[in-house]
Amino acid sequence: MMRRTLAAIILFLATASPLMAFPQKPSPDDIVRLAWKASNKEDLKTISSLVDEMLQNYAQEARVLASQLSSFPRRDEYDHYKVMSDVATVLFIKAEALMHQGNNAEATKEFKDIIEEYPWAQSFDPSRGDYWSIAEKSKDSIAVMEGKNPYAVKTVKKVLKTIPVVKFPGTEDVVDWTKYGKFLNVGTPNYHYEILDRAGLSAALGEGIYPNIMDIYRDPGYRRALKQGRLKGNAWDFVDTPDLQAAFYKWFSATESWGVRLFYVGQTFEKAGMYARAIKVYDDLIVNFPSTIAWTYWQTPWYPAQAAVYKIKYLLRLHPELHLDLKGCDIRILHPDDPKHYEAITWPGRLIKLTPSQIARQKADGQPDKRPLGQPVYYSGKGQVRFVKYSSGDWQLLVDNKPFLIKGMSYMPTRVGQSPDNGTMVDWMREDDDHDGKIDAPYQAWVDKYGDNKRHSDEPEVGDFYLMKQMGVNTLRIYYQTYMKADKPFLEKMYKRYGFKVAMSNFLGKYAVGSGASWSEGTDYTNPVQQQNMLNYVRQMVMEFKDEPYILMWVLGNENNYGVASNANKVPDAYYKFVNRVARMIKSIDPNHPVAICNGDTLFLDKFAKYDTDVDAFGANVYRGSYGFGSFWEEVKRLADKPAFITEYGCPAYGGQSMTYAQAQQAQADYHKGNWLDILYNSAGYKDGAGNSVGGMAFEWLDEWWKDYSPAIHDTKADVVGPFPAGYYYEEWFGIFGQGNGSQSPYLREGRKVYYTYKALWRS
């Protein structure tokens, strides 16, 4: 995933090539790059010159392209319209420069010209990994100049909320598929369920579940919703609607493939709290359409039936009162990143009702069944921190020979108004704004109990570290960067007082950090000079911190396999070979701490498994949904047989206009709970888990207001589509804590439900 890393923009501004004369006609990319550099220097003269250059060479083409659009181009069409977007981008840079110099009148005119001429222009921000609307940000800038907050949280109007009403639920709560057909070629790519008694199966399943195709159209509720106009629009418009009755009808009657339709029908029942029926739909999807392939917003392949397996496990985990269990069910996707050659190996398994004795045992201990670990058969090293593999196949992380499950936190407390975009970001390990000798956020934060953005006598300064300790955090993830250098005395104090371990991370060339490449070139993992630069940079980190008692492990990269100012996605063999070379070097210097990678989900996991034999653990940033991480653990176990952990996971605490703030907070808490339980139940000893989970690092501690470009405004505009309760990322709202209205930043902490959820989960 695509989290927004501070280093990205900072490194872009710091390493961009100096202004130079163009030998011939400059490319739009060159002009945009140099304009951003001039913007950082507040060099309006150079920006104006570059704008003139751009308009002279590309304005006519840009206007023609703009005239062809009536909405934003699809992602696969972006390159076709890139010249238009590049022209709009340099015009935006000039308008912002005018605004920053106080020339509001001229800036407003420039912004309005962009809005009128290029309403569908988008700029790709590689540091954030997504596109932003230039016209929308122009409107925001005009609002700022007028003293308005365009994204103030609005009161959510009462919306129509309905739940699905099923005309006939079916004759069997748990369908016995063997009564109505045959399972053929189980455990092979040629698996198929052959229906022999269609009428009997339809009666057992009930309305809205395949193969019941026509019954829903005879449902009076369907005809009523159709007449009321509640079914107008595309099925994808109904993914996050509160009108769940309409969503049920819409998705069942949609034109998408049955596998996709059933997944969203099941999700609709799940949202309605009809968990048994949701499981029934997901089970139907697994049995009948296990090889369905679909596409995400990012145009990557997605397999609904495989997701349905883990949806069922998630629901059974959270709702033991259903007294159900899923046995022997698995869908393995071979070559998942290659949609032309993928294969689904299917074991449909079976849902069973628990016996009275099983229910009694479940109620007695409230915990899933455990399995014995057996004897240790492998250690990753001999130091204080190491991984151990048992004869059961399970893995654990050991610290001082005691099991250690990572309960981690991504921590970057940023004061409202600061931003790397304009070079105002301050190192939080050294920020002492009130000059009292105490570092602000870690030691002086306080919780706003009354929600009034004022500190009262019963709201003491406690600091983030105290709050984290109370929550159960045991690990912080910190990146080693020379321009914002980790403070050793500060970290020593933190460790002695609170006991937090540090997963010390190195970008390893992501965003061109440490490679010596410029931002525009990007790190080239086949370049020997750049490789040596990165080796030296990592060596410097390890030599500086290897003897510190708080070091837990070394983590290499930050989803480099997605690209972004590097070519790791284009030369994956070279990249993963280099990662292993770095791991070997680290171990030659420091044999006492393990080495892990930070991947982007499981993309190129096969390359990791092939080349990274000296890397001890597979870490990844993973955002798949409230149900957890799906096949992640099994895939790592099957392909690499390494311990695994999640380096980033989380959810926004804002849900747009379809949710109240209280509802969004609850959704955030539920999302984190589902993710953590997936991490926990796949750790060593849990009977039905993969046994290779060693923990996870929640993203993130505190809302960062700078991520949507206006650091003084808490932006509520939807960013891009994502697997979250309201369907969008809302990048500025991922905090376990909020910052209120921002007036008491960086000290005020607005408590959210997710904090108390973790206190119950991590301290039990």
Secondary structure as GFF3:
##gff-version 3
##sequence-region A 1 764
A	DSSP	alpha_helix	6	15	.	.	.	ID=ss1
A	DSSP	alpha_helix	28	40	.	.	.	ID=ss2
A	DSSP	alpha_helix	44	67	.	.	.	ID=ss3
A	DSSP	three_ten_helix	75	81	.	.	.	ID=ss4
A	DSSP	alpha_helix	82	100	.	.	.	ID=ss5
A	DSSP	alpha_helix	104	117	.	.	.	ID=ss6
A	DSSP	beta_strand	122	125	.	.	.	ID=ss7
A	DSSP	beta_strand	130	133	.	.	.	ID=ss8
A	DSSP	alpha_helix	134	145	.	.	.	ID=ss9
A	DSSP	three_ten_helix	177	179	.	.	.	ID=ss10
A	DSSP	beta_strand	181	184	.	.	.	ID=ss11
A	DSSP	beta_strand	192	195	.	.	.	ID=ss12
A	DSSP	alpha_helix	198	205	.	.	.	ID=ss13
A	DSSP	three_ten_helix	215	218	.	.	.	ID=ss14
A	DSSP	alpha_helix	220	227	.	.	.	ID=ss15
A	DSSP	three_ten_helix	235	238	.	.	.	ID=ss16
A	DSSP	alpha_helix	244	252	.	.	.	ID=ss17
A	DSSP	alpha_helix	258	271	.	.	.	ID=ss18
A	DSSP	alpha_helix	275	288	.	.	.	ID=ss19
A	DSSP	beta_strand	294	295	.	.	.	ID=ss20
A	DSSP	beta_strand	301	302	.	.	.	ID=ss21
A	DSSP	alpha_helix	304	318	.	.	.	ID=ss22
A	DSSP	three_ten_helix	320	322	.	.	.	ID=ss23
A	DSSP	beta_strand	324	327	.	.	.	ID=ss24
A	DSSP	beta_strand	330	334	.	.	.	ID=ss25
A	DSSP	beta_strand	343	347	.	.	.	ID=ss26
A	DSSP	beta_strand	350	353	.	.	.	ID=ss27
A	DSSP	alpha_helix	356	365	.	.	.	ID=ss28
A	DSSP	beta_strand	376	379	.	.	.	ID=ss29
A	DSSP	beta_strand	385	390	.	.	.	ID=ss30
A	DSSP	beta_strand	395	399	.	.	.	ID=ss31
A	DSSP	beta_strand	402	403	.	.	.	ID=ss32
A	DSSP	beta_strand	406	410	.	.	.	ID=ss33
A	DSSP	three_ten_helix	420	422	.	.	.	ID=ss34
A	DSSP	alpha_helix	440	444	.	.	.	ID=ss35
A	DSSP	beta_strand	446	447	.	.	.	ID=ss36
A	DSSP	alpha_helix	464	471	.	.	.	ID=ss37
A	DSSP	beta_strand	475	479	.	.	.	ID=ss38
A	DSSP	three_ten_helix	482	484	.	.	.	ID=ss39
A	DSSP	alpha_helix	488	498	.	.	.	ID=ss40
A	DSSP	beta_strand	501	506	.	.	.	ID=ss41
A	DSSP	three_ten_helix	510	512	.	.	.	ID=ss42
A	DSSP	alpha_helix	528	545	.	.	.	ID=ss43
A	DSSP	beta_strand	551	556	.	.	.	ID=ss44
A	DSSP	three_ten_helix	560	562	.	.	.	ID=ss45
A	DSSP	alpha_helix	572	589	.	.	.	ID=ss46
A	DSSP	beta_strand	595	600	.	.	.	ID=ss47
A	DSSP	alpha_helix	605	611	.	.	.	ID=ss48
A	DSSP	beta_strand	617	621	.	.	.	ID=ss49
A	DSSP	alpha_helix	632	639	.	.	.	ID=ss50
A	DSSP	beta_strand	644	649	.	.	.	ID=ss51
A	DSSP	three_ten_helix	656	658	.	.	.	ID=ss52
A	DSSP	alpha_helix	661	681	.	.	.	ID=ss53
A	DSSP	beta_strand	693	698	.	.	.	ID=ss54
A	DSSP	three_ten_helix	705	708	.	.	.	ID=ss55
A	DSSP	three_ten_helix	731	733	.	.	.	ID=ss56
A	DSSP	beta_strand	737	738	.	.	.	ID=ss57
A	DSSP	beta_strand	748	751	.	.	.	ID=ss58
A	DSSP	alpha_helix	753	762	.	.	.	ID=ss59
###
